[in-house]
Amino acid sequence: MELQEVINGSGRDAVAVREFFNGWSLYRRIVDNDYLYHRSVREVFSRWLDDFGRPFSFLDLGCGDADFSAGILMGRPLQSYTGIDISPVALDLARQNTALLGVSCNLIAGDFMMSLGCLGGTYDIIYIGLSLHHLQRREKEFFFRELSRKLAPGGVLLIFDPVLTPGESRESYMGRWVDHAQWAWRALTVEEVTGAVEHVTTSDYPEEITTLNRMAVSTGMYPADVLFMDPTDFYALMAFRGA
């Protein structure tokens, strides 16, 4: 099945996703207040990289402003960095945040699903942070196949994403997420929370970890090592090792 056929059949609104993230100041406020658990994920990810054991190339899909990844990668045996994001606003900031990494940095503006197949070579670590859930299931299945082709021997795919609890529906997840955001995101205005809720409830399609495992195994990868699960069971950091 061709990529464009998969995208056309998904109904995904990439324009709406881009417009939300072009309003980058709101997303930064959400991250800076740790409402998406970036601090805990950063600590776990850093410890995991300590144990990786060799120099590595790094592909950052949905890299945003690259502040999260650059902070983790600084001072590590990084050989090259490639970031892809749909938001030109975020990529302008990413150029500043990756400038001090001291390695070749390639930043690409575009839909990472569309752009992945155009990349040459393979990568030791592929990271997708809070972006996979913008794809619907048919797209994710296609995307996992493409990801497996881009992993170098011994490479690892790391995904930080919202996940459904076992047996949970998307509607149930959205209900409890909205309740949580409206109650806990006190540093944001009512209008800002409303904007975030509109984005999540119209653009996010989380999966159970078992579903992601099935997709990974079908391409030759191993089931996920779950490195982190937040206390509210909204988000997980998962590591899928290549064959």
C-alpha positions as CSV (number, residue, x, y, z in Angstrom):
1,M,0.0,0.0,0.0
2,E,1.3,3.4,-0.9
3,L,1.8,6.2,1.6
4,Q,-0.5,8.7,0.0
5,E,-3.3,6.1,-0.1
6,V,-2.9,5.5,3.6
7,I,-2.9,9.2,4.4
8,N,-5.9,9.9,2.1
9,G,-7.9,7.2,3.8
10,S,-7.1,8.3,7.4
11,G,-9.0,11.6,7.6
12,R,-6.1,13.1,9.6
13,D,-6.0,16.9,9.6
14,A,-2.3,17.7,9.4
15,V,-3.1,21.4,8.9
16,A,-5.0,21.6,12.2
17,V,-2.0,20.0,14.0
18,R,0.4,22.4,12.4
19,E,-1.7,25.4,13.3
20,F,-1.9,24.3,17.0
21,F,1.9,23.9,17.2
22,N,2.5,27.2,15.4
23,G,1.0,28.8,18.5
24,W,4.2,27.6,20.2
25,S,4.0,29.8,23.3
26,L,1.0,27.8,24.6
27,Y,2.7,24.5,24.1
28,R,5.8,25.8,25.8
29,R,3.7,26.9,28.8
30,I,2.2,23.4,29.1
31,V,5.7,21.8,28.9
32,D,7.3,24.3,31.3
33,N,4.6,23.6,33.9
34,D,5.4,19.8,33.5
35,Y,1.8,19.0,32.7
36,L,3.0,16.3,30.3
37,Y,5.6,14.9,32.7
38,H,8.7,15.9,30.6
39,R,10.9,16.2,33.7
40,S,10.4,12.6,34.7
41,V,10.8,11.4,31.1
42,R,14.0,13.4,30.8
43,E,15.5,11.7,33.8
44,V,14.5,8.2,32.6
45,F,15.7,8.9,29.1
46,S,19.0,10.3,30.3
47,R,19.7,7.2,32.4
48,W,18.7,5.0,29.4
49,L,21.2,6.8,27.2
50,D,23.9,6.3,29.9
51,D,23.5,2.6,29.3
52,F,23.3,2.7,25.5
53,G,27.0,2.0,25.4
54,R,28.2,3.5,22.0
55,P,28.2,6.6,19.8
56,F,24.9,7.0,18.0
57,S,23.0,8.9,15.3
58,F,19.7,10.4,16.5
59,L,16.5,11.0,14.5
60,D,14.0,13.2,16.2
61,L,10.5,12.9,14.7
62,G,8.1,15.7,15.7
63,C,11.1,17.4,17.2
64,G,9.4,20.7,17.9
65,D,11.9,23.3,19.2
66,A,14.3,20.4,20.1
67,D,14.8,21.8,23.6
68,F,13.9,18.5,25.2
69,S,16.2,16.4,23.0
70,A,19.1,18.8,22.9
71,G,19.1,19.0,26.6
72,I,19.4,15.2,26.9
73,L,21.9,14.8,24.1
74,M,24.3,17.5,25.2
75,G,27.7,16.1,26.2
76,R,26.9,12.5,25.0
77,P,28.6,10.6,22.2
78,L,26.2,11.9,19.5
79,Q,27.4,11.5,15.9
80,S,24.6,13.3,14.1
81,Y,21.2,14.9,14.7
82,T,18.2,15.0,12.4
83,G,15.0,16.6,13.4
84,I,11.7,16.8,11.5
85,D,8.7,18.9,12.5
86,I,5.6,20.3,10.8
87,S,5.9,23.7,12.5
88,P,8.3,26.3,11.0
89,V,7.9,28.4,14.1
90,A,9.2,25.5,16.3
91,L,12.0,24.7,13.8
92,D,13.3,28.3,14.0
93,L,13.8,27.7,17.8
94,A,15.2,24.2,17.1
95,R,18.1,25.8,15.1
96,Q,19.1,27.7,18.2
97,N,18.7,24.8,20.6
98,T,20.8,22.4,18.5
99,A,23.5,24.8,17.6
100,L,25.6,23.8,20.7
101,L,25.5,20.0,20.1
102,G,28.7,20.2,18.2
103,V,27.7,17.7,15.5
104,S,26.0,17.8,12.1
105,C,22.4,18.9,12.5
106,N,19.8,18.6,9.8
107,L,16.4,20.2,10.4
108,I,13.6,19.4,8.0
109,A,10.2,21.2,7.8
110,G,7.4,18.8,7.0
111,D,5.0,16.0,8.0
112,F,7.4,13.4,9.5
113,M,5.3,10.6,8.1
114,M,5.7,12.0,4.6
115,S,9.4,12.9,5.1
116,L,10.7,9.7,6.6
117,G,10.9,7.7,3.4
118,C,13.0,10.5,1.8
119,L,15.8,10.2,4.4
120,G,18.9,8.3,3.4
121,G,20.7,5.9,5.6
122,T,19.7,4.5,9.0
123,Y,19.8,5.7,12.6
124,D,20.9,4.2,15.9
125,I,18.1,5.9,17.9
126,I,14.8,7.1,16.5
127,Y,12.7,9.2,19.0
128,I,9.1,10.3,18.6
129,G,8.0,12.6,21.4
130,L,4.2,13.2,21.8
131,S,3.6,13.0,18.1
132,L,2.7,9.4,17.1
133,H,-0.8,9.8,18.4
134,H,-1.6,12.3,15.7
135,L,-1.6,9.4,13.3
136,Q,-4.7,7.1,13.1
137,R,-4.2,3.4,13.3
138,R,-3.9,2.6,9.6
139,E,-1.2,5.3,9.4
140,K,0.6,4.0,12.5
141,E,0.7,0.4,11.0
142,F,2.3,1.8,7.8
143,F,4.6,4.0,9.8
144,F,6.0,1.2,11.9
145,R,7.1,-0.6,8.8
146,E,8.9,2.5,7.6
147,L,10.5,3.0,11.0
148,S,11.8,-0.5,11.1
149,R,13.6,0.2,7.8
150,K,15.3,3.3,9.2
151,L,16.7,1.6,12.3
152,A,20.4,0.6,12.1
153,P,21.4,-2.8,13.3
154,G,21.0,-2.8,17.1
155,G,19.1,0.4,16.9
156,V,16.2,1.4,19.2
157,L,12.9,3.2,18.6
158,L,11.8,5.3,21.6
159,I,8.3,6.6,21.7
160,F,6.9,9.0,24.4
161,D,3.2,9.1,23.8
162,P,-0.3,9.0,25.3
163,V,-1.5,5.5,25.8
164,L,-4.9,3.9,26.5
165,T,-5.1,1.7,29.6
166,P,-6.0,-2.0,28.9
167,G,-9.5,-2.1,27.4
168,E,-10.0,1.7,27.4
169,S,-11.8,3.4,24.6
170,R,-10.6,6.7,23.1
171,E,-13.8,8.3,24.4
172,S,-13.1,7.2,27.9
173,Y,-9.4,8.4,27.7
174,M,-10.5,11.8,26.4
175,G,-13.1,12.1,29.2
176,R,-10.6,11.5,32.0
177,W,-7.9,13.6,30.3
178,V,-10.2,16.6,29.9
179,D,-11.3,16.3,33.5
180,H,-7.7,16.2,34.6
181,A,-6.6,19.2,32.5
182,Q,-9.5,21.4,33.6
183,W,-8.8,20.6,37.3
184,A,-4.9,20.4,37.3
185,W,-3.6,22.9,34.7
186,R,-4.0,25.9,37.1
187,A,-1.2,28.0,35.6
188,L,-3.1,28.3,32.3
189,T,-6.1,30.6,31.6
190,V,-9.5,29.1,30.9
191,E,-9.0,30.0,27.3
192,E,-5.7,28.3,27.0
193,V,-7.0,25.1,28.6
194,T,-9.9,25.2,26.2
195,G,-7.6,25.5,23.3
196,A,-5.5,22.5,24.5
197,V,-8.7,20.5,25.0
198,E,-9.9,21.3,21.5
199,H,-6.6,20.1,20.0
200,V,-6.4,16.9,22.0
201,T,-10.0,15.8,21.5
202,T,-10.0,16.5,17.8
203,S,-6.4,15.4,16.8
204,D,-5.2,12.7,19.2
205,Y,-5.6,9.0,18.7
206,P,-3.8,7.1,21.5
207,E,-3.4,3.3,21.4
208,E,-2.9,0.6,24.0
209,I,0.7,-0.5,24.5
210,T,-0.3,-4.0,23.4
211,T,-1.5,-2.5,20.1
212,L,1.8,-0.7,19.5
213,N,3.6,-4.0,20.4
214,R,1.6,-5.8,17.8
215,M,2.6,-3.2,15.2
216,A,6.3,-3.4,16.2
217,V,6.5,-7.2,16.3
218,S,4.9,-7.4,12.8
219,T,7.9,-5.4,11.4
220,G,10.5,-7.5,13.2
221,M,11.0,-5.3,16.2
222,Y,10.7,-6.5,19.8
223,P,7.8,-5.6,22.1
224,A,8.4,-2.4,24.2
225,D,10.3,-2.1,27.3
226,V,8.1,0.4,29.2
227,L,10.7,2.8,30.7
228,F,8.2,5.2,32.3
229,M,4.5,5.5,33.0
230,D,3.1,8.6,34.6
231,P,1.1,8.4,37.8
232,T,-2.2,9.3,36.1
233,D,-1.8,6.6,33.4
234,F,-1.9,9.1,30.5
235,Y,1.7,8.9,29.0
236,A,4.4,6.2,28.6
237,L,8.0,6.2,27.4
238,M,8.6,3.0,25.5
239,A,11.7,1.5,23.9
240,F,11.3,-0.9,20.9
241,R,14.6,-2.7,20.0
242,G,15.2,-3.6,16.4
243,A,16.1,-7.1,15.3
